[in-house]
Amino acid sequence: MSEKLKVLILNGSPRTNGNTSIAVREMETVFKNEDISTETIQLGTKDIRGCIACGKCSSLGKCVFDDIVNEIAPKFEEADGLVVASPVYYASANATLIACLDRLFYSTHFDKRMKVGASVVCARRGGLSSTFDELNKYFTIAQMPIASSQYWNSIHGRAAGEAEMDEEGKQTMRVLARNMAFLMKSIALGKEQFGLPETEAWMPTHFIR
């Protein structure tokens, strides 16, 4: 591998240095030890509107709303892995993060195949599994392999800093980062030797009653 691998981390929490950040920091430490560069963007504090399905991105090559989504796009293109982290609201991810991901994945047309994805969720108690599943759907529609851990990628905490007491949750994040690093390194070597999988022309099929 000639170039250093890169991971882009999108933190959907509106609270800087909150419990979601504790999970992210556990991963950042592992990536540093694995000689993988990281960039973390705090999205939850941004003003990001949702997609309006205007279709302008097909001709512009970017979203018609020129905000942080278009700033993130080239970083995503350059990255070998993407971590998406969110607190849980009503058994779902932060709405700001979802607005960003909808537009980011839909408006970008670069090849996302074999970029490794990982979702991370944080909650006081419930809604973790449904949020975890929600975030993974962005990866699976883009042919991105998903990194897994020893447990679903979740950590618990309500008040700021409580996630520091979730030793199993923090360990889950470290195992996730190590597995993600291994996948990215393995895929990089595989691409050098075998290239990417063969593609087929898309065959869109619509179902109308």
Disulfide bonds with the S-S distance in Angstrom:
none
